[in-house]
């Protein structure tokens, strides 16, 4: 087993703060650390933040029995199982965590791309969860939540003809769902002017239809602090009775930091 010197340890800490698991892996491999709990934990994170939950689960299960028996890793393992099965709370939590990471790393174009995907995912969830019986288990993968299927059902069952999923589901909500203060607040946030302006900005940049660059100042001018967007999205999920898990990767980084002590000289 390889070891880490003080400089490598410091660099790893800095890259963990940026959630840059690829670079942390490079440092571990340079130090001849190619297996063990720290290596497999970081490897799992590398795949998880890229939504390859199957491989993330494979690597977390390669950690030691002692680590797997801890409450933190048990929770992480269960989370990966749920992500692989398309559990809404876990998928939406992961999207929110991903958005937060992009804000920390000032990757504002990718931030806007993920923001649009999260907004669309929330509207998909609202539609499927409200049109089916209360016992129906929503899965965020597959035919039921596909854009094609939702637009088809809107047209055939609800006589809503709109090629835009978000607009179509909004029409469905306004026309067919009982008006509640919670749902009104959800729509107020998701279709509010500030979020809509961020989506328009997204359309102008490379993840949309244009080539415009995006800075933190652009986000702040429209919405305020980018982290305020995250808080509003968490609020939407709470209003929909979705339990959102917060600080997943910060908690993992704490575990990684503790494990680093086993390799320092």
C-alpha positions, 0 to 999 in steps of 0.5 A, spaced: 500 500 500 502 506 498 503 512 502 501 520 502 506 525 503 503 532 507 503 536 500 499 530 497 494 530 503 493 538 502 492 537 495 487 532 496 483 536 501 483 542 496 480 538 491 475 534 495 472 541 497 471 542 489 468 535 489 474 534 483 474 526 484 478 525 478 484 529 480 483 526 487 484 519 484 490 521 480 493 523 486 492 516 489 494 513 483 501 517 483 502 515 490 501 507 488 494 507 492 490 503 487 485 499 492 482 500 499 477 504 502 479 511 500 480 509 493 474 505 492 470 511 495 473 516 491 472 512 485 465 511 487 464 518 487 467 519 480 461 515 477 456 518 482 457 525 480 456 523 473 450 519 474 453 512 473 450 510 479 451 502 477 458 503 477 458 507 483 455 502 487 459 497 484 465 500 487 462 502 494 461 495 495 468 493 494 470 497 500 472 493 507 466 490 511 468 494 517 467 501 512 460 498 509 458 496 516 458 504 518 451 508 518 454 513 513 456 508 508 450 504 509 446 510 508 450 511 501 449 504 499 442 504 500 442 511 496 445 508 490 440 502 490 435 507 490 438 511 484 439 505 480 431 504 481 429 511 479 426 513 486 424 520 485 427 523 492 434 520 491 434 522 483 432 529 485 436 530 491 442 528 486 440 533 481 440 538 486 447 536 489 450 536 482 447 543 481 450 545 488 457 542 485 457 546 479 456 553 483 462 551 487 466 550 481 463 556 477 461 552 472 455 556 470 453 554 463 453 546 466 449 549 472 443 552 467 443 545 463 442 541 470 437 547 472 433 546 466 433 538 467 431 539 474 425 543 473 423 538 467 424 532 472 419 536 477 414 537 472 414 530 470 414 528 477 408 532 478 404 529 472 405 522 473 404 522 481 397 526 480 394 522 475 395 516 478 393 513 484 396 514 491 399 507 491 402 508 484 410 508 485 413 513 481 420 511 477 424 517 474 426 512 469 422 509 463 416 510 459 411 513 464 416 519 465 418 520 458 417 526 454 413 522 448 409 519 453 407 525 457 405 529 451 401 523 448 397 522 455 396 530 455 393 530 448 389 524 448 386 524 455 386 531 457 386 534 450 392 539 451 396 540 445 403 543 447 409 540 444 413 543 450 412 538 456 413 544 462 407 548 458 403 542 457 403 540 464 402 547 467 396 547 463 394 540 466 395 543 473 391 549 472 385 545 469 385 539 472 388 539 479 385 542 485 388 549 487 392 548 493 396 553 496 402 548 496 401 547 489 400 554 487 407 556 491 410 550 487 408 553 480 410 560 483 417 558 484 418 554 478 414 558 473 416 565 476 419 570 472 426 569 475 427 562 474 424 563 467 429 568 465 435 563 467 432 558 463 432 563 457 439 565 459 440 557 458 437 557 451 442 562 449 448 558 451 451 552 449 447 547 453 441 550 449 441 553 442 447 559 442 454 560 444 453 565 450 458 565 456 455 565 463 458 568 469 456 569 476 454 576 475 449 574 470 446 569 475 446 574 480 443 580 476 437 575 474 436 571 481 441 573 486 446 569 489 446 562 485 445 558 492 438 561 492 436 558 486 438 551 490 434 553 496 428 555 492 428 548 489 429 544 495 423 548 497 419 546 491 421 539 493 418 540 500 412 542 498 411 536 494 412 532 500 419 529 497 424 528 502 431 531 499 437 529 502 442 535 503 450 535 503 451 528 500 458 529 498 460 534 503 458 528 508 462 523 503 468 528 503 468 528 511 469 520 511 474 521 505 478 526 510 478 521 516 481 515 511 486 519 509 489 519 515 491 511 514 495 513 508 499 519 511 507 519 513 
